[in-house]
């Protein structure tokens, strides 16, 4: 299967969330949304374009990500030993699948539906904490390649702020063909791996390092993950996730969602919620889930 979308290396899509094992459903949606602010600031502003690069430190380091409270501990001599995490939110990922309807609007669609030639889709992601997003793709169980971060997207950055949505591909693309993943006539078995981590993955270049890597070795881009890294991804896939699905489909993507994803603005509690929410069942630092992409 191939998809006519230049940046994302010809991907097609029908979504079914794997590696997300429903457990006791202890209010997954509520736990994910609790860190959204009640309402947006009256004068919320952001650059014309979302910045996906890591924020530069502006003061003493007090921990990374969102949803952490830190405290300082002391040794037996009363000396400070540095910040210690005393409360860390479970890591979570929200996903909404949109399709292009006959009027050209992006509308929410059932992740389990079957797609055919000419169908167009877009994925909207949201996290409940700050961290780094990596997307890998395999075709017919072939070797994986990294399709995000990408030197041609977001200045090779992949840093997401909590509850600031991220689109694949962006609805702000200069041309219509760059705003959607488009199915062609070739059927096949594709899979996207979403890896969201509080810290950068070891051995995977991002930002300027990725730009330099690709310039020095153009034949190695898109990057193919090392065997050790891929073993880690597959191991993390086995970790159980708690999930919550909504059956509310057909509603159009809102201007709030579009503006938030393209300009780096956060969503509030009253804004639309993800169709599928996945929460790690422990306080781990990495969440891995897959989208099985079936095109008939």
C-alpha angles and dihedrals in degrees: 000000000000131000126206099236115119102205099043097054100250103305127173124198147215110151128226117155112230131183087035106115115188110230127171094329093228093185095296093175093051092048091051097046097042091089093054110103117251090241140355119265111266091241103033109166135178139168119279087255130040114251111224096180122104115271112253114243112260099181144347114342110251100171135296134263129022130290094043127122115193134199134183121247129201133214125229090281093054094251118146113250097190137262118332123197109239099170126021124178119231111261115250141181128201124200133192124182119210129190129195111249128207090272093054094253125137107238131179113259138190110269090218098057121113120246129210140191111309096021115132127206141178131194124218117198130192130182130200095220138032116271150113126295123208125181123197128184133204127187119210090341091305126144115306124247128193112242096173131074092040130179089233095053132067093344088294090296125136105180116133126195119219112276094359102125124230124207129212103226107009119248086217093070114139092235132039091240091059094053097065144041102238125203117225129191096280116099123202148125117284129170131193120204116205113201115185117182136175089224132033115275113255115251096015114111118222136176113359092357090058092047091052092045093053093045091052094045112021091171089063094059126125083049120241112214119240118254093251093053092048091050087055091051092051091047092052089050088066092060109105119248129199111228140193124193130193124206094205102120134157097052114128122244107264127235087240092060092046095048093043093053096045098042102034098250123154126241123237129218093264094052120099115289128227117268092228125028123191123191127186111242092224137036093267124150099232135052121193126186134157138221114212107215112206119178120185 
